[in-house]
C-alpha cells in the first residue's frame, strides 16, 4: 500500500511536465522512488533539450546527469553537455567547501536493452541497469548534503524544476527488497564512511583546491605546500577531471614505489570508469617496463649492485674516504644521489657542482678527486665488468631511448608525486615521458620541507619551464589542531623552497581547519616499547585498520610486523598497502609512509638510527608526525 502511494505521488509529479515521454517518466521515476533522492528536470518545451542534460538525479551516491539520447550518439557531442552540467553545479557550497563539479557522472539513457558501457567520460544505461548503477555504489554524500546540493543548484538557475523524494508520502521501506537490487545505507553507516577524509574530498574541496583542479597551465606546472594541505588530492582530482573531459592516457608516478598504488585507490573512487586509461606505477618500474617493450632488458639486480659497491669500498675507497666520513651509506648516497643523480660524467663537473654540505661535510676539490678516482670510477668499471646497471643507469637509458624515439601513444597528463625526493636525472626522465617540450602536460607535486633523501636540484636546471605555472597550498586539511602543533614543533625549516629555489611556505606557517586531536610523546627503554605500544593501540580509541606504526628503521618495522600478530592484531606492511580500508594495523618506515595518512599514528623513533644530518633527521620526524589525522603517540627509544 505504501509503495503504491509513493508510485502514485511520483506519477502525479511527473505528469505536470507535458513534454516528457512515457520513457522519460520511467527513467525519472527511478530515483524518485527512493527516499533521500532529488531530481532536477529541465523545463524546456522541446524535450530532451539539445546540448543539455535533460535532468539531474542527486542522492547519497552522488550527482548524475541524465542525457536522453540514441546510443549511437557521438561521444564528442557529449563534451558541451558535460561542460554545461558542471556549470549547473559549480560554486554550490554546502558548508565551507564547494562541490566538485567533475564528480557529476554523465549517464546516457537508452530505451532498448543495453549492457552498461563506459569510456570513462560517460556511461550508457537502460531501465534495467540504471537502478543498480544509481543505488549500488558506495555512499559519497549524507542525505543532508545531497539535499543541500540539489536545492542549491535549483535556486541558482531557473532552468530546472526540483522534485524532492523527501516530499513524498512519509513511509519507511516503501520500496520492496530487490526492486532496485540494493538498499539504502543507514545514516550512521554513511556517517562512519564520511569520517575518512578522502571520502569527503571526493565531492567537496576548498575553493582554492577546486580552482587548482580545473586551472589550465598549458605546460609543466608544480604544486607545492606543507604536509596536509591536499596537494596529492588536488593532483588526483586533476586526473579525474582530465579523464572525464579527455580521451587520453594518464600516468601517476613517484620515487616511492608503493605510493602510486596507494593513490590509485583514491582515483578509482573518483573516476572508476577510467581505470584502463590511468597508470599508477613507481618511476623505476615504469622505466624497466618501457625499456623491455623497446627490446632493452635491464636486469633487476639490486643485491648484485650492493655487492659491487661493497667490493669497491673495501678494496679501494675505505682507506681514503673513511677519515672524511665513516659510513659507507654516506658515500653510496654521494654516488647515487649526487654524482649519478645529477648526471655528472666528468670530474671537472663534480668539482664545479654546487653540492650541499651533507651531514656537515664539506668536500673541497682534493676530496672530490679522491671520491671520483677511488670510488666512483672503480664502481662504474666493476658494474661494466659484471654486466650490471644500477637505478641511475636504468633512468638514463630510458631518457636517452625516449629522446631518440618518443612514445607512440603519448600521455595526456603525467603527475609526479613527492617530487622533492627525485634525483635530477629522474626529474629529467619524467619531463621526457610527458613529451619533453615547453608545453608538456606535466604536473610536479611536492614539498621541499618533506625531503628525506640527500641531493638537490632546481626544475629550471632540468629544462622544465614552470615560471608562472604553479601554486602553493597553505591551509592544512589533514591534521587536527593538536597534531599540527606537534608537527610544527620540529625544527625542519632551514631550506624550505617552492621546488624551484624560490622561498616556499613551511608547515610552521600553515593553519589547521580541524579542531582538537591528541599528540603525546614519551621516552622509554627498548625493553618497554612493545608493551607500551600495545597499550596505546588498545586504548587510543581507533580501529586497528585506522592505525599505523611508523618506525625509523626497517628492522623495527619487521619486528612489529611479527610481534603485533602474537598479541591479536593483524598487520600489513606499508610495502603492500594500497590505500584500501581493512582491519589490519599498518606498519612501515617513515620512507614508506610518505604521502599517506592515517587516523592514528604510533611513531617509534630510534634516535641512534636517525641521519647524522640534523635537518634531514628533523624532516623524517616531521613527516611521521604529520601522517596522523586525529591521534599521534611518539615513543623515543633510549640508547
TORZA-934684 format. One line per field, with one value per residue (C-alpha): residue number from 1; chain; x, z, y. Coordinates in nm, 2 decimals, m for minus. Layout:
BEGIN
nr <- c(NUM	...)
kette <- c(A	...)
x <- c(X	...)
z <- c(Z	...)
y <- c(Y	...)
This chain:
BEGIN
nr <- c(1	2	3	4	5	6	7	8	9	10	11	12	13	14	15	16	17	18	19	20	21	22	23	24	25	26	27	28	29	30	31	32	33	34	35	36	37	38	39	40	41	42	43	44	45	46	47	48	49	50	51	52	53	54	55	56	57	58	59	60	61	62	63	64	65	66	67	68	69	70	71	72	73	74	75	76	77	78	79	80	81	82	83	84	85	86	87	88	89	90	91	92	93	94	95	96	97	98	99	100	101	102	103	104	105	106	107	108	109	110	111	112	113	114	115	116	117	118	119	120	121	122	123	124	125	126	127	128	129	130	131	132	133	134	135	136	137	138	139	140	141	142	143	144	145	146	147	148	149	150	151	152	153	154	155	156	157	158	159	160	161	162	163	164	165	166	167	168	169	170	171	172	173	174	175	176	177	178	179	180	181	182	183	184	185	186	187	188	189	190	191	192	193	194	195	196	197	198	199	200	201	202	203	204	205	206	207	208	209	210	211	212	213	214	215	216	217	218	219	220	221	222	223	224	225	226	227	228	229	230	231	232	233	234	235	236	237	238	239	240	241	242	243	244	245	246	247	248	249	250	251	252	253	254	255	256	257	258	259	260	261	262	263	264	265	266	267	268	269	270	271	272	273	274	275	276	277	278	279	280	281	282	283	284	285	286	287	288	289	290	291	292	293	294	295	296	297	298	299	300	301	302	303	304	305	306	307	308	309	310	311	312	313	314	315	316	317	318	319	320	321	322	323	324	325	326	327	328	329	330	331	332	333	334	335	336	337	338	339	340	341	342	343	344	345	346	347	348	349	350	351	352	353	354	355	356	357	358	359	360	361	362	363	364	365	366	367	368	369	370	371	372	373	374	375	376	377	378	379	380	381	382	383	384	385	386	387	388	389	390	391	392	393	394	395	396	397	398	399	400	401	402	403	404	405	406	407	408	409	410	411	412	413	414	415	416	417	418	419	420	421	422	423	424	425	426	427	428	429	430	431	432	433	434	435	436	437	438	439	440	441	442	443	444	445	446	447	448	449	450	451	452	453	454	455	456	457	458	459	460	461	462	463	464	465	466	467	468	469	470	471	472	473	474	475	476	477	478	479	480	481	482	483	484	485	486	487	488	489	490	491	492	493	494	495	496	497	498	499	500	501	502	503	504	505	506	507	508	509	510	511	512	513	514	515	516	517	518	519	520	521	522	523	524	525	526	527	528	529	530	531	532	533	534	535	536	537	538	539	540	541	542	543	544	545	546	547	548	549	550	551	552	553	554	555	556	557	558	559	560	561	562	563	564	565	566	567	568	569	570	571	572	573	574	575	576	577	578	579	580	581	582	583	584	585	586	587	588	589	590	591	592	593	594	595	596	597	598	599	600	601	602	603	604	605	606	607	608	609	610	611	612	613	614	615	616	617	618	619	620	621	622	623	624	625	626	627	628	629	630	631	632	633	634	635	636	637	638	639)
kette <- c(A	A	A	A	A	A	A	A	A	A	A	A	A	A	A	A	A	A	A	A	A	A	A	A	A	A	A	A	A	A	A	A	A	A	A	A	A	A	A	A	A	A	A	A	A	A	A	A	A	A	A	A	A	A	A	A	A	A	A	A	A	A	A	A	A	A	A	A	A	A	A	A	A	A	A	A	A	A	A	A	A	A	A	A	A	A	A	A	A	A	A	A	A	A	A	A	A	A	A	A	A	A	A	A	A	A	A	A	A	A	A	A	A	A	A	A	A	A	A	A	A	A	A	A	A	A	A	A	A	A	A	A	A	A	A	A	A	A	A	A	A	A	A	A	A	A	A	A	A	A	A	A	A	A	A	A	A	A	A	A	A	A	A	A	A	A	A	A	A	A	A	A	A	A	A	A	A	A	A	A	A	A	A	A	A	A	A	A	A	A	A	A	A	A	A	A	A	A	A	A	A	A	A	A	A	A	A	A	A	A	A	A	A	A	A	A	A	A	A	A	A	A	A	A	A	A	A	A	A	A	A	A	A	A	A	A	A	A	A	A	A	A	A	A	A	A	A	A	A	A	A	A	A	A	A	A	A	A	A	A	A	A	A	A	A	A	A	A	A	A	A	A	A	A	A	A	A	A	A	A	A	A	A	A	A	A	A	A	A	A	A	A	A	A	A	A	A	A	A	A	A	A	A	A	A	A	A	A	A	A	A	A	A	A	A	A	A	A	A	A	A	A	A	A	A	A	A	A	A	A	A	A	A	A	A	A	A	A	A	A	A	A	A	A	A	A	A	A	A	A	A	A	A	A	A	A	A	A	A	A	A	A	A	A	A	A	A	A	A	A	A	A	A	A	A	A	A	A	A	A	A	A	A	A	A	A	A	A	A	A	A	A	A	A	A	A	A	A	A	A	A	A	A	A	A	A	A	A	A	A	A	A	A	A	A	A	A	A	A	A	A	A	A	A	A	A	A	A	A	A	A	A	A	A	A	A	A	A	A	A	A	A	A	A	A	A	A	A	A	A	A	A	A	A	A	A	A	A	A	A	A	A	A	A	A	A	A	A	A	A	A	A	A	A	A	A	A	A	A	A	A	A	A	A	A	A	A	A	A	A	A	A	A	A	A	A	A	A	A	A	A	A	A	A	A	A	A	A	A	A	A	A	A	A	A	A	A	A	A	A	A	A	A	A	A	A	A	A	A	A	A	A	A	A	A	A	A	A	A	A	A	A	A	A	A	A	A	A	A	A	A	A	A	A	A	A	A	A	A	A	A	A	A	A	A	A	A	A	A	A	A	A	A	A	A	A	A	A	A	A	A	A	A	A	A	A	A	A	A	A	A	A	A	A	A	A	A	A	A	A	A	A	A	A	A	A	A	A	A	A	A	A	A	A	A	A	A	A	A	A	A	A	A	A	A	A	A	A	A	A	A	A	A	A	A	A	A	A	A)
x <- c(0.00	0.28	0.47	0.16	0.12	0.48	0.42	0.11	0.28	0.57	0.33	0.15	0.47	0.60	0.26	0.30	0.57	0.38	0.70	0.81	0.75	0.65	1.01	1.14	0.89	1.00	1.37	1.30	1.08	1.37	1.55	1.22	1.10	1.39	1.40	1.68	1.69	1.61	1.55	1.60	1.41	1.49	1.18	1.24	0.93	1.14	1.24	1.51	1.68	1.96	2.31	2.20	2.13	1.76	1.77	1.99	1.95	2.11	2.13	2.37	2.58	2.64	2.52	2.41	2.33	2.06	2.11	1.83	1.98	2.03	2.32	2.49	2.54	2.89	3.09	3.22	2.87	2.86	3.15	2.95	2.67	2.92	3.05	2.70	2.62	2.92	2.83	2.49	2.66	2.97	3.02	2.74	2.87	2.71	2.93	3.28	3.38	3.25	3.10	3.35	3.16	3.36	3.22	2.90	2.85	2.71	2.45	2.33	1.99	1.85	1.52	1.63	1.83	2.20	2.48	2.63	2.91	3.15	3.45	3.54	3.36	3.00	2.81	2.53	2.24	1.88	1.59	1.71	2.07	2.00	1.87	2.17	2.40	2.24	2.19	2.46	2.76	2.93	2.77	2.96	2.71	2.50	2.13	2.16	2.45	2.26	1.96	2.17	2.33	2.00	1.83	2.15	2.16	1.79	1.80	2.09	1.91	1.55	1.63	1.55	1.25	1.32	1.12	1.24	1.15	1.16	0.82	0.66	0.41	0.61	0.68	0.98	1.09	0.83	1.05	1.04	1.37	1.52	1.33	1.64	1.89	2.03	1.92	1.99	2.28	2.18	2.27	2.51	2.70	2.71	2.85	3.12	3.22	3.25	3.48	3.75	3.88	3.92	3.56	3.46	3.72	3.57	3.29	3.38	3.70	3.82	3.76	4.14	4.19	3.90	4.03	4.37	4.19	4.05	4.31	4.47	4.85	4.94	5.27	5.47	5.34	5.41	5.20	5.39	5.29	5.34	5.22	4.84	4.74	4.59	4.85	4.80	4.42	4.43	4.66	4.44	4.13	4.31	4.35	3.98	3.88	4.10	3.96	3.60	3.69	3.95	4.02	4.40	4.61	4.74	5.04	5.09	5.44	5.66	6.01	5.84	5.74	5.44	5.29	5.13	4.92	4.81	4.67	4.53	4.25	4.15	4.15	3.93	3.67	3.68	3.68	3.62	3.53	3.87	4.08	4.21	4.34	4.53	4.86	4.99	5.34	5.68	5.93	6.19	5.93	5.79	6.14	6.21	5.88	5.93	6.28	6.16	5.89	6.17	6.37	6.62	6.62	6.79	6.83	6.67	6.99	6.97	7.16	7.44	7.47	7.50	7.78	7.96	7.96	8.08	8.36	8.48	8.45	8.66	8.93	8.99	8.78	8.76	9.13	9.08	8.73	8.67	8.86	8.63	8.31	8.30	7.97	7.96	7.60	7.70	7.93	7.67	7.44	7.72	7.73	7.36	7.21	7.49	7.73	7.50	7.18	7.29	7.40	7.77	8.01	8.34	8.55	8.55	8.17	8.18	8.43	8.21	7.87	7.71	7.70	7.51	7.72	7.58	7.59	7.82	8.09	8.25	8.43	8.69	8.85	9.11	8.84	8.62	8.91	8.95	8.58	8.59	8.91	8.89	8.51	8.31	8.53	8.61	8.24	8.14	8.42	8.30	7.94	8.05	8.27	7.98	7.73	7.52	7.32	7.21	6.89	7.05	7.18	6.82	6.68	6.95	6.90	6.52	6.57	6.80	6.57	6.27	6.47	6.56	6.20	5.91	5.61	5.38	5.08	5.18	5.02	4.77	4.87	5.17	5.16	5.48	5.42	5.67	5.89	6.13	6.28	6.36	6.71	6.79	6.81	6.47	6.31	6.45	6.30	5.95	5.97	6.07	5.78	5.55	5.69	6.00	5.87	5.77	5.41	5.44	5.14	5.35	5.24	5.51	5.38	5.59	5.72	6.08	6.04	5.95	6.27	6.41	6.69	7.01	7.06	6.92	6.83	6.61	6.34	6.48	6.81	6.63	6.49	6.14	5.99	5.73	5.76	5.40	5.26	5.23	5.07	5.14	4.87	4.87	4.58	4.62	4.31	4.46	4.58	4.37	4.50	4.70	4.86	4.96	5.10	5.31	5.45	5.52	5.75	6.01	6.28	6.29	6.27	6.62	6.58	6.22	6.15	5.88	6.07	6.25	6.47	6.23	6.11	5.83	5.57	5.65	5.44	5.50	5.31	5.00	4.68	4.46	4.10	4.01	4.00	4.11	4.32	4.57	4.95	5.18	5.55	5.75	6.09	6.13	6.40	6.40	6.26	5.95	5.84	5.64	5.42	5.35	5.28	5.02	4.86	4.84	4.69	4.42	4.34	4.36	4.00	4.07	4.00	4.32	4.27	4.30	4.63	4.98	5.30	5.58	5.94	6.28	6.44	6.33	6.44	6.20	5.92	5.98	5.99	5.64	5.50	5.59	5.51	5.17	5.00	5.11	4.91	4.60	4.65	4.67	4.93	5.00	5.34	5.33	5.53	5.20	4.94	4.73	4.51	4.21	4.03	4.08	4.12	4.50	4.74	4.97	5.35	5.64	5.93	5.88	6.01	5.73	5.47	5.54	5.24	5.00	4.77	4.61	4.36	4.62	5.00	5.23	5.57	5.86	6.18	6.52	6.73	7.06	6.94	6.84	7.06	7.37	7.23	7.02	6.79	6.73	6.66	6.42	6.24	6.19	6.03	5.81	5.69	5.60	5.41	5.22	5.09	4.84	4.49	4.35	4.60	4.97	5.19	5.56	5.80	6.17	6.38	6.66	7.01)
z <- c(0.00	0.09	m0.22	m0.43	m0.26	m0.35	m0.71	m0.75	m0.60	m0.85	m1.14	m1.03	m1.00	m1.35	m1.51	m1.47	m1.74	m2.07	m2.28	m2.11	m2.30	m2.11	m2.14	m1.98	m1.70	m1.63	m1.61	m1.38	m1.15	m1.06	m0.83	m0.71	m0.58	m0.33	m0.01	0.01	m0.37	m0.56	m0.93	m1.13	m1.46	m1.75	m1.81	m2.19	m2.40	m2.66	m2.47	m2.44	m2.46	m2.72	m2.58	m2.22	m1.97	m1.95	m1.57	m1.27	m1.00	m0.67	m0.39	m0.14	m0.42	m0.60	m0.87	m1.21	m1.53	m1.74	m2.11	m2.32	m2.65	m2.91	m2.82	m3.14	m3.02	m3.10	m2.77	m2.88	m2.88	m2.50	m2.43	m2.43	m2.24	m1.96	m1.95	m1.91	m1.65	m1.44	m1.47	m1.32	m1.00	m1.00	m0.68	m0.49	m0.14	0.14	0.43	0.39	0.09	m0.27	m0.46	m0.71	m1.05	m1.23	m0.98	m1.18	m1.37	m1.72	m1.79	m2.15	m2.11	m2.39	m2.41	m2.55	m2.36	m2.33	m2.11	m1.90	m2.11	m2.03	m2.19	m1.87	m1.98	m1.98	m1.91	m2.13	m1.94	m1.99	m1.75	m1.61	m1.55	m1.42	m1.07	m0.96	m1.11	m0.90	m0.58	m0.58	m0.53	m0.21	m0.04	m0.11	0.05	0.36	0.30	0.42	0.18	m0.11	m0.03	0.01	m0.33	m0.51	m0.36	m0.40	m0.77	m0.82	m0.66	m0.87	m1.20	m1.32	m1.60	m1.37	m1.16	m0.85	m0.73	m0.40	m0.28	0.07	m0.01	m0.09	0.14	0.46	0.49	0.57	0.34	0.08	m0.19	m0.17	m0.14	m0.47	m0.67	m0.74	m0.64	m0.34	m0.01	0.13	0.36	0.72	0.82	1.09	0.84	0.60	0.86	0.95	0.59	0.56	0.86	0.62	0.48	0.12	0.12	0.17	m0.06	m0.33	m0.37	m0.18	m0.19	m0.05	m0.31	m0.36	m0.41	m0.66	m0.86	m0.89	m1.01	m1.31	m1.38	m1.73	m1.71	m2.08	m1.99	m1.70	m1.36	m0.99	m0.68	m0.35	0.01	0.36	0.46	0.49	0.25	0.00	m0.28	m0.38	m0.35	m0.60	m0.83	m0.83	m0.89	m1.18	m1.32	m1.27	m1.43	m1.73	m1.76	m1.78	m2.03	m2.25	m2.40	m2.35	m2.12	m1.78	m1.56	m1.19	m1.07	m0.77	m0.63	m0.36	m0.55	m0.32	m0.32	m0.67	m0.58	m0.26	m0.46	m0.73	m0.49	m0.45	m0.82	m0.88	m0.64	m0.84	m1.19	m1.18	m1.54	m1.65	m1.48	m1.80	m1.91	m1.58	m1.49	m1.13	m1.11	m0.95	m1.19	m1.18	m1.26	m1.54	m1.69	m1.67	m1.84	m2.11	m2.20	m2.21	m2.46	m2.67	m2.66	m2.40	m2.09	m1.77	m1.50	m1.16	m0.97	m0.66	m0.45	m0.70	m0.72	m0.34	m0.36	m0.63	m0.42	m0.11	m0.30	m0.43	m0.08	0.09	m0.18	m0.28	m0.12	0.25	0.32	0.15	0.24	0.59	0.76	0.59	0.68	0.83	0.69	0.35	0.32	0.31	0.02	m0.15	m0.15	m0.28	m0.59	m0.64	m0.54	m0.62	m0.89	m1.09	m0.96	m1.11	m1.43	m1.38	m1.62	m1.57	m1.26	m1.35	m1.34	m1.00	m0.88	m1.00	m0.89	m0.60	m0.35	m0.02	0.29	0.36	0.73	0.78	0.55	0.31	0.01	m0.15	m0.49	m0.34	m0.16	m0.47	m0.67	m0.42	m0.43	m0.81	m0.85	m0.56	m0.55	m0.85	m1.14	m0.98	m0.91	m1.27	m1.40	m1.18	m1.29	m1.65	m1.59	m1.42	m1.68	m1.43	m1.44	m1.13	m1.09	m1.23	m1.53	m1.59	m1.57	m1.80	m2.06	m2.06	m2.10	m2.40	m2.56	m2.52	m2.68	m2.97	m3.02	m2.82	m2.71	m2.99	m2.76	m2.55	m2.22	m2.19	m1.83	m1.62	m1.24	m1.03	m0.66	m0.38	m0.65	m0.38	m0.34	m0.70	m0.83	m1.11	m1.37	m1.25	m1.28	m1.63	m1.73	m1.61	m1.83	m2.12	m2.05	m2.07	m2.41	m2.31	m2.45	m2.30	m2.34	m2.18	m1.97	m1.66	m1.30	m1.03	m0.67	m0.36	m0.06	m0.01	0.37	0.34	0.16	0.34	0.09	0.02	m0.30	m0.46	m0.79	m0.94	m1.20	m1.43	m1.43	m1.59	m1.86	m1.71	m1.75	m1.47	m1.43	m1.38	m1.38	m1.02	m0.68	m0.31	m0.09	0.26	0.46	0.65	0.60	0.73	1.08	1.38	1.57	1.83	1.56	1.35	1.66	1.75	1.39	1.38	1.69	1.47	1.35	0.99	0.83	0.71	0.34	0.26	m0.10	m0.37	m0.55	m0.79	m0.55	m0.45	m0.09	0.00	0.26	0.57	0.79	1.08	0.90	0.80	1.00	1.10	0.99	1.22	1.59	1.88	1.84	2.06	2.05	2.32	2.34	2.59	2.61	2.71	2.73	2.44	2.65	2.75	2.40	2.29	2.60	2.58	2.21	2.27	2.54	2.30	2.02	2.26	2.44	2.16	2.06	1.69	1.50	1.42	1.04	1.10	1.29	1.15	1.33	1.17	1.25	1.19	1.07	0.85	1.13	1.38	1.12	1.07	1.45	1.50	1.20	1.38	1.74	1.70	1.55	1.85	2.06	1.85	1.60	1.23	1.05	0.69	0.58	0.42	0.14	0.04	0.15	m0.14	0.05	0.07	0.40	0.60	0.96	0.98	1.16	0.90	0.98	0.80	0.79	0.75	0.40	0.31	0.50	0.29	0.11	0.32	0.61	0.90	1.17	1.44	1.42	1.67	1.59	1.71	1.70	1.73	1.76	1.72	1.37	1.26	0.99	1.11	0.92	1.19	0.94	0.75	1.08	1.18	0.85	0.89	1.24	1.10	0.81	1.05	1.29	1.01	0.88	1.17	1.13	1.48	1.71	1.74	2.01	1.96	2.15	2.17	2.24	2.49	2.39)
y <- c(0.00	0.24	0.15	0.23	0.57	0.66	0.54	0.75	1.05	1.02	0.98	1.30	1.50	1.39	1.44	1.82	1.81	1.78	1.74	1.42	1.10	0.78	0.66	0.98	0.94	0.59	0.69	0.98	0.78	0.55	0.80	0.95	0.61	0.62	0.82	1.08	1.14	1.46	1.52	1.85	1.84	2.08	2.30	2.32	2.26	2.08	1.76	1.64	1.97	2.00	2.04	2.00	1.72	1.65	1.61	1.56	1.29	1.38	1.13	0.95	0.80	1.13	1.36	1.21	1.40	1.22	1.25	1.10	1.01	0.74	0.50	0.59	0.94	1.07	1.10	1.43	1.57	1.50	1.73	2.05	1.87	1.78	2.14	2.28	2.01	2.11	2.47	2.40	2.28	2.50	2.71	2.52	2.54	2.34	2.44	2.59	2.37	2.36	2.07	1.93	1.96	1.69	1.44	1.46	1.13	1.16	0.89	0.83	0.66	0.45	0.26	m0.07	m0.32	m0.23	m0.36	m0.09	0.06	0.34	0.51	0.69	1.01	0.88	0.56	0.41	0.25	0.13	0.09	m0.23	m0.12	0.23	0.13	m0.08	0.19	0.46	0.27	0.01	0.24	0.34	0.65	0.98	1.21	1.23	1.28	1.64	1.71	1.56	1.77	2.09	2.02	1.97	2.27	2.49	2.41	2.46	2.81	2.92	2.87	2.88	2.63	2.33	2.24	2.04	1.74	1.60	1.25	1.40	1.54	1.20	1.04	0.95	0.58	0.37	0.08	0.16	0.01	m0.37	m0.56	m0.64	m0.39	m0.18	m0.45	m0.25	m0.10	0.25	0.28	0.38	0.73	0.60	0.38	0.67	0.90	0.65	0.63	1.01	1.02	0.92	1.25	1.13	1.02	1.38	1.52	1.31	1.55	1.87	2.07	2.41	2.68	2.72	2.35	2.33	2.62	2.44	2.12	2.30	2.57	2.54	2.55	2.50	2.34	2.19	2.31	2.25	2.23	2.28	2.33	2.18	1.84	1.80	2.08	1.84	1.85	1.49	1.52	1.81	1.61	1.30	1.52	1.68	1.33	1.26	1.59	1.51	1.16	1.30	1.56	1.40	1.05	1.04	0.82	0.94	0.85	0.89	0.81	0.87	0.79	0.58	0.27	0.19	0.54	0.53	0.22	0.40	0.69	0.46	0.35	0.72	0.78	0.47	0.62	0.95	0.80	0.43	0.40	0.55	0.28	0.14	0.48	0.57	0.41	0.42	0.30	0.38	0.55	0.28	0.01	0.23	0.27	m0.10	m0.19	0.08	m0.04	m0.41	m0.31	m0.14	m0.47	m0.34	m0.56	m0.42	m0.68	m0.61	m0.69	m0.47	m0.73	m0.77	m0.39	m0.37	m0.63	m0.44	m0.12	m0.31	m0.47	m0.13	0.02	m0.25	m0.28	0.08	0.36	0.29	0.38	0.72	0.82	0.67	0.96	1.21	1.02	0.67	0.55	0.35	0.46	0.82	0.75	0.53	0.83	1.05	0.84	0.76	1.10	1.35	1.22	0.99	1.15	1.48	1.31	1.41	1.23	1.43	1.51	1.88	1.88	1.72	1.98	2.27	2.14	2.33	2.05	2.09	2.03	1.69	1.60	1.90	1.75	2.00	1.83	2.05	1.99	1.74	1.55	1.53	1.39	1.12	1.03	1.02	0.82	0.58	0.52	0.64	0.53	0.18	0.13	0.21	m0.01	m0.30	m0.26	m0.28	m0.58	m0.77	m0.66	m0.46	m0.14	0.05	0.25	0.57	0.38	0.25	0.60	0.75	0.47	0.52	0.90	0.85	0.60	0.84	1.12	0.90	0.77	0.93	0.73	0.62	0.69	0.99	1.06	1.34	1.40	1.30	1.35	1.32	1.30	1.36	1.52	1.66	1.31	1.26	1.29	1.53	1.25	1.11	1.45	1.49	1.15	1.25	1.56	1.34	1.09	1.39	1.49	1.69	2.02	2.36	2.25	1.91	1.81	1.75	1.82	1.81	1.78	1.81	1.99	2.09	2.06	1.69	1.59	1.29	1.20	1.39	1.58	1.89	2.05	2.32	2.24	2.50	2.31	2.01	2.23	2.23	2.58	2.64	3.02	3.14	2.79	2.68	2.74	2.69	2.54	2.68	2.55	2.22	2.00	1.67	1.72	1.82	2.12	1.93	1.71	2.01	2.19	1.88	1.86	2.23	2.19	2.01	2.24	2.13	2.47	2.55	2.50	2.53	2.63	2.61	2.32	2.56	2.76	3.04	3.08	2.83	2.80	2.60	2.37	2.61	2.88	2.67	2.67	2.38	2.36	2.07	2.13	1.91	1.60	1.42	1.43	1.28	1.19	0.98	0.82	0.45	0.19	m0.05	m0.34	m0.14	m0.03	m0.33	m0.34	0.03	0.02	m0.25	m0.03	0.27	0.06	m0.08	0.24	0.51	0.46	0.39	0.07	m0.13	m0.07	0.31	0.28	0.30	0.21	0.42	0.34	0.48	0.15	m0.14	m0.38	m0.21	m0.24	m0.61	m0.66	m0.50	m0.68	m1.01	m0.91	m0.75	m1.06	m1.26	m1.01	m1.05	m0.76	m0.84	m0.64	m0.52	m0.39	m0.04	m0.21	m0.37	m0.11	0.02	0.26	0.02	0.01	m0.31	m0.42	m0.46	m0.23	m0.07	m0.10	0.05	0.30	0.68	0.65	0.41	0.63	0.94	1.07	0.86	0.95	0.76	0.84	0.74	0.71	0.53	0.67	0.46	0.67	0.50	0.81	0.63	0.53	0.88	1.05	1.24	1.54	1.71	1.88	1.55	1.38	1.65	1.62	1.25	1.31	1.59	1.37	1.08	1.31	1.48	1.14	1.15	1.30	1.26	1.10	1.06	0.89	0.93	0.70	0.78	0.47	0.53	0.45)
